[in-house]
Amino acid sequence: MKYGWEGELPEPGTRTVRDMRTVLADPGCRKDDILYYMYRDLARSEEDRHLLAAQRLRYDMTVIPPFDLCGEFVKTKGHYHPADPRGTGYPELYEVIDGDAQFLLQSRNLEDVVLVDAKAGDCVIIPPGYGHVSINPSTDRTLVMANIVSTAFESEYGDYETLHGAAYYVLTNGSTVRNPYYPDVPEIRTIHEKQLACTGPIYSLIDKPAALAFLNEPEKYRDIFTGLLKD
């Protein structure tokens, strides 16, 4: 098994430093390594694939080795989700399979910025209306994550590219630095793994449509996002 996955994995998509320069704290970073690997639309059997397709869902894995991005912890590019037909943003469900993770969330109106610390076995819900960046805050351990998300939309990267990343940069010296391209933003709220009620494995939910219905109809399940949203 590779990264805990049963069966063969397809060729992954990748992101390099070159792909990420527009969102880095140091856009002049001259490294050009592969930063992370994206395995999309996974299923362990044809039956599972039909189950996911019937629910308009996709199961993915992302593998992020430790890397020093010229003083910044390695991270994903960051994106927002659009609103569903009823006007509520699509959420997303993540699970940390191995390693430690930080999820840097920010509301689209920039009134709330949240840093979620999570460890292997934890799952994290990206609430409606929040963009997100996933960070590997380790110097020696690979982060392996899974996610389940609706197939009804495409992720929106434009705001992160225009504003040179998220509202804050998480640096390898342990500090967080506000991104100067943003207007005034609030201080970061922090949520630790002990405050997370959700645990994995999330793959076990694919044959339980009621458990994942919030990914396509979030307006019906507002209580699921309690604690992640600003009071």
C-alpha positions as CSV (number, residue, x, y, z in Angstrom):
1,M,0.0,0.0,0.0
2,K,1.3,3.5,-0.9
3,Y,0.3,6.3,1.5
4,G,-2.2,3.9,3.1
5,W,-4.1,3.4,-0.2
6,E,-5.3,0.0,-1.2
7,G,-4.5,-0.7,-4.8
8,E,-2.6,1.2,-7.5
9,L,-2.5,5.0,-7.6
10,P,-2.7,6.8,-10.9
11,E,-0.1,9.3,-12.1
12,P,-0.4,12.3,-9.8
13,G,-0.7,15.9,-10.8
14,T,2.1,18.0,-9.3
15,R,2.8,21.6,-8.3
16,T,6.3,23.0,-8.4
17,V,7.8,26.2,-6.9
18,R,7.4,27.8,-10.3
19,D,3.7,27.0,-10.2
20,M,3.5,28.6,-6.8
21,R,5.6,31.7,-7.1
22,T,2.6,34.1,-7.3
23,V,1.4,33.0,-3.8
24,L,4.7,32.8,-1.9
25,A,6.0,35.1,0.9
26,D,9.2,35.2,-1.2
27,P,8.1,35.3,-4.9
28,G,11.8,35.5,-5.8
29,C,12.3,32.0,-4.4
30,R,14.5,30.4,-7.1
31,K,14.0,26.7,-6.2
32,D,12.1,24.7,-8.7
33,D,11.4,21.4,-6.9
34,I,8.1,19.5,-7.0
35,L,6.2,20.6,-3.9
36,Y,3.3,18.2,-3.7
37,Y,1.4,15.4,-5.5
38,M,-2.3,15.3,-6.2
39,Y,-4.1,12.0,-6.8
40,R,-7.6,12.8,-8.0
41,D,-10.9,10.9,-8.3
42,L,-9.8,7.8,-6.5
43,A,-11.9,4.7,-5.8
44,R,-11.0,1.3,-4.5
45,S,-13.5,-0.6,-6.7
46,E,-15.9,0.1,-9.6
47,E,-18.7,-0.2,-7.1
48,D,-17.2,2.6,-5.0
49,R,-16.7,4.7,-8.0
50,H,-20.4,4.4,-8.9
51,L,-21.3,5.2,-5.3
52,L,-19.3,8.4,-5.4
53,A,-20.6,9.4,-8.8
54,A,-24.2,8.8,-7.8
55,Q,-23.6,11.3,-4.9
56,R,-21.7,13.8,-7.2
57,L,-18.6,13.4,-5.0
58,R,-14.9,12.9,-5.6
59,Y,-12.3,11.4,-3.3
60,D,-8.7,12.7,-3.6
61,M,-5.4,12.3,-1.9
62,T,-2.6,15.0,-1.6
63,V,1.0,14.2,-0.6
64,I,3.1,17.1,0.7
65,P,6.7,16.2,1.6
66,P,8.5,18.6,4.0
67,F,10.1,21.5,2.2
68,D,11.5,25.0,3.1
69,L,9.9,27.4,0.6
70,C,12.6,30.0,1.2
71,G,11.6,30.6,4.8
72,E,8.0,29.5,4.5
73,F,6.5,26.1,5.2
74,V,5.4,24.2,2.1
75,K,1.7,24.7,1.3
76,T,-1.0,24.2,-1.3
77,K,-1.8,27.1,-3.6
78,G,-5.1,28.1,-1.9
79,H,-8.6,28.5,-3.4
80,Y,-12.2,29.4,-2.7
81,H,-15.3,27.4,-3.6
82,P,-18.2,29.0,-5.5
83,A,-21.8,29.1,-4.1
84,D,-24.2,26.3,-4.9
85,P,-27.5,27.0,-6.8
86,R,-29.2,28.0,-3.5
87,G,-26.5,30.6,-2.7
88,T,-24.4,28.8,-0.1
89,G,-20.7,28.1,-0.7
90,Y,-19.7,24.5,-1.2
91,P,-17.8,23.0,1.7
92,E,-15.1,20.3,1.7
93,L,-14.1,17.4,4.0
94,Y,-10.4,16.7,4.7
95,E,-8.7,13.9,6.6
96,V,-5.1,13.8,7.8
97,I,-3.9,10.3,7.0
98,D,-0.3,10.8,8.1
99,G,1.9,13.6,9.5
100,D,0.7,16.9,10.9
101,A,-1.3,19.6,9.0
102,Q,-2.4,23.2,9.4
103,F,-5.4,24.4,7.5
104,L,-5.4,28.2,7.0
105,L,-9.0,29.3,6.4
106,Q,-10.3,32.7,5.5
107,S,-13.8,34.0,4.9
108,R,-14.3,35.5,1.5
109,N,-15.2,38.8,3.1
110,L,-12.0,38.7,5.1
111,E,-13.7,39.1,8.4
112,D,-12.4,35.8,9.8
113,V,-9.0,34.0,9.5
114,V,-8.7,30.6,11.2
115,L,-5.7,28.3,11.6
116,V,-6.7,24.7,12.3
117,D,-4.0,22.3,13.7
118,A,-4.7,18.7,12.9
119,K,-2.9,15.4,13.3
120,A,-3.2,11.9,11.7
121,G,-6.8,10.6,12.2
122,D,-8.4,14.1,12.4
123,C,-10.7,15.4,9.8
124,V,-11.5,19.0,9.1
125,I,-14.5,20.6,7.4
126,I,-13.9,23.6,5.2
127,P,-17.0,25.6,5.9
128,P,-19.1,27.5,3.2
129,G,-17.7,30.8,2.1
130,Y,-14.1,30.1,3.3
131,G,-11.0,29.8,1.2
132,H,-8.3,27.5,2.4
133,V,-4.6,26.6,2.2
134,S,-3.1,23.3,3.5
135,I,0.3,23.5,5.1
136,N,2.9,20.9,6.1
137,P,4.4,22.4,9.3
138,S,7.0,19.6,9.7
139,T,10.7,19.7,8.7
140,D,11.1,16.0,8.4
141,R,7.7,14.3,7.9
142,T,5.5,13.9,4.8
143,L,1.9,15.1,5.1
144,V,-0.7,12.8,3.5
145,M,-4.3,14.1,3.3
146,A,-7.5,12.9,1.7
147,N,-10.5,14.9,0.8
148,I,-14.1,14.4,-0.4
149,V,-15.7,17.2,-2.3
150,S,-18.6,17.9,-4.6
151,T,-18.0,17.5,-8.4
152,A,-20.5,20.2,-9.1
153,F,-18.0,23.0,-9.2
154,E,-14.4,24.1,-10.1
155,S,-12.1,25.6,-7.5
156,E,-11.4,29.3,-7.8
157,Y,-7.7,30.3,-7.5
158,G,-7.9,33.9,-8.8
159,D,-8.1,35.8,-5.5
160,Y,-5.2,33.9,-4.0
161,E,-3.1,34.6,-7.2
162,T,-4.0,38.3,-7.3
163,L,-3.3,38.9,-3.6
164,H,-0.1,36.8,-3.6
165,G,-1.4,34.0,-1.3
166,A,-3.5,33.8,1.8
167,A,-4.0,36.7,4.3
168,Y,-1.1,35.3,6.4
169,Y,2.2,33.4,5.6
170,V,3.2,30.6,8.0
171,L,7.0,30.8,8.3
172,T,9.6,28.1,9.2
173,N,10.7,30.2,12.2
174,G,7.4,29.6,13.9
175,S,5.8,33.0,13.1
176,T,2.9,34.1,11.1
177,V,3.2,37.2,9.0
178,R,0.4,39.2,7.5
179,N,0.3,39.4,3.7
180,P,0.9,43.1,2.8
181,Y,-1.2,42.8,-0.3
182,Y,-4.4,42.4,1.8
183,P,-6.4,45.2,3.4
184,D,-6.7,45.1,7.2
185,V,-7.5,41.5,8.3
186,P,-8.3,40.2,11.8
187,E,-5.9,38.3,14.0
188,I,-5.8,34.6,13.4
189,R,-8.2,32.4,15.4
190,T,-6.6,29.0,16.2
191,I,-8.4,25.7,16.5
192,H,-6.5,22.7,17.8
193,E,-7.1,19.0,17.1
194,K,-8.6,18.5,20.5
195,Q,-11.4,20.8,19.6
196,L,-12.2,18.8,16.4
197,A,-15.2,16.5,16.8
198,C,-14.6,14.8,13.4
199,T,-12.4,11.7,13.0
200,G,-11.5,9.6,10.0
201,P,-11.3,7.5,7.9
202,I,-13.6,9.5,5.7
203,Y,-13.5,6.9,2.9
204,S,-15.7,4.8,5.1
205,L,-18.5,7.4,4.6
206,I,-18.9,6.9,0.9
207,D,-21.6,4.3,1.3
208,K,-23.5,6.5,3.8
209,P,-25.0,9.2,1.6
210,A,-26.7,11.0,4.6
211,A,-23.3,11.6,6.2
212,L,-21.9,13.4,3.1
213,A,-25.1,15.1,1.9
214,F,-23.8,18.4,3.4
215,L,-21.2,18.6,0.7
216,N,-23.8,19.3,-2.0
217,E,-26.5,20.9,0.2
218,P,-24.7,22.8,2.9
219,E,-27.6,25.1,3.6
220,K,-29.5,22.2,5.2
221,Y,-26.7,21.3,7.6
222,R,-25.5,24.6,9.2
223,D,-24.9,22.9,12.6
224,I,-22.1,20.8,11.1
225,F,-20.0,24.0,10.7
226,T,-20.4,25.1,14.3
227,G,-17.0,26.0,15.9
228,L,-15.3,26.6,12.5
229,L,-17.4,29.7,11.8
230,K,-16.9,33.0,13.6
231,D,-19.4,33.4,16.4
